Amino acid sequence: MRYMAKPVIVDAFVIKAVGPVLDDGSRWLDLEENPTSLASAEMMSRMTPGVGDYWVVQSDGYVYLNPKEVFERKLSPGHPLGEKYHGNTSNPSIECSTASSGKSGSSEHRGGF
C-alpha cells in the first residue's frame, strides 16, 4: 500500500554554537533567533549536532534536530497559504467526513478555504 506524508509546518532555528557534552549526555546549543536550548542525549542518538544544523519544532510540539543538508532538501521557508495555515497539520483546502445520511460516498463539508 502506498502512503503520503501529511503536510507539516515547523519553526526551525539554525544552530550557531554547540556546547560540550554534559555528564548526562546532553549539550547546550546556541540557536539563531531563539534562546539557548538543551538537546537531550535522546535527541542526539541519531546525529551529533553541528554549527549550521537545525533545531526543529513541529506544530504539534515535537522537537528534533536535523542535519543542514537534509533539512534544506526537504523543507523550504514560508508557506503559500501564509500564517493562516500555521499550526494546521490537516489538509489545508477542505476537510470532509462521511455524512451520516447512509449514502455511500457522500460527504459533508466541515471547513476549509
N, C-alpha and C positions, 0 to 999 in steps of 0.2 A: 504494500500500500504506500502511496506517495503522500507526503505531508508538506505543508508550507508553514514557515515560521510566521508568527503574528508580529505585526509591526510593534516596535518598542521605541519610546523616546527616552533618552538618557541625558543626564548632566555629566559632563566629563571635564576633568581637570588635569592638565599636564603636570607631571612630576618634575619639579625643578631641583630637588636635592633629596638624597637618600641618606638616612642616618645609619649608624652601626646596628647590628643585630643585638637585641637585648637578651637577658637571661631566659626569658620565656619564648624566644624565637621571633618576637615581633620587632618592628622597627618603625621609627618616625619618618614620615615623608613630608617634605615641604611641597605644597601644591600652588600653582598659579591660581589667583582669584579665589582662594579658599584657605581657611586656617590649616595649620599643620595637622596631619591626621596620622593615626596609629594603624598600621597594617598588621593584622594578626598573623601568626605563623600559618594558620589555615588558609588565609588569603594568599600567602606566598608559597603554598605547597606545589603549585604548578608552574610558577615562574618567580624569578628574582627581579624585583622592580629596579629600573634604572632611570636615569635622567632622560626625559622625553617620552617615557611610557605614560599611561593614563590611569587615573583613579576614576572609576565609572560608577554612577548612581542611577539605577533604573527607576522609572516612575513608581514601581511597586515597592521601592525601598531597598532592593537587593544591591549590595555594593561589591565590586570586584576590581581587580587590576587587569589591565590589558596591554600587551606589548604595542608599541607605536605602530609597527608595520601592520599588525592585524586590525587594530582599531581604525586606522586611516584607510584600509582597504574595504572594510565593511560598513563604516558609518561616515556620514557627511554632515557638516554644520547645518543647523536650521531645519525647518520642515516646511513644505509648500503650503500647508494649511495654517502655519503660524502658531502663535501662543494658544489659540482656542483649542488646539489639538493636544497640547502638552499634558501629559499625565493620563491620556486616554489610550489604553492598550487594546481596545476593541477596534473593529472595522470603523474607520472614520467616516465612511459615506452613509451607510444605512445599517441599522440593527434590526433584524427580523426574527420573529419566533413563530412557530407553528400555532395557528389560531385554534381555539377550542371548538370550532364550528363542525368538526368532524370531516370536513372536506380535505382530502389528501392533497398536499402541495400548496394549500392556501397559506397566506402569510399575513401577519398583522404588523403594520409599520409602527415602531415604537420610538423613533427618534432619528437622529442623523442630521444631515445638512441639506 
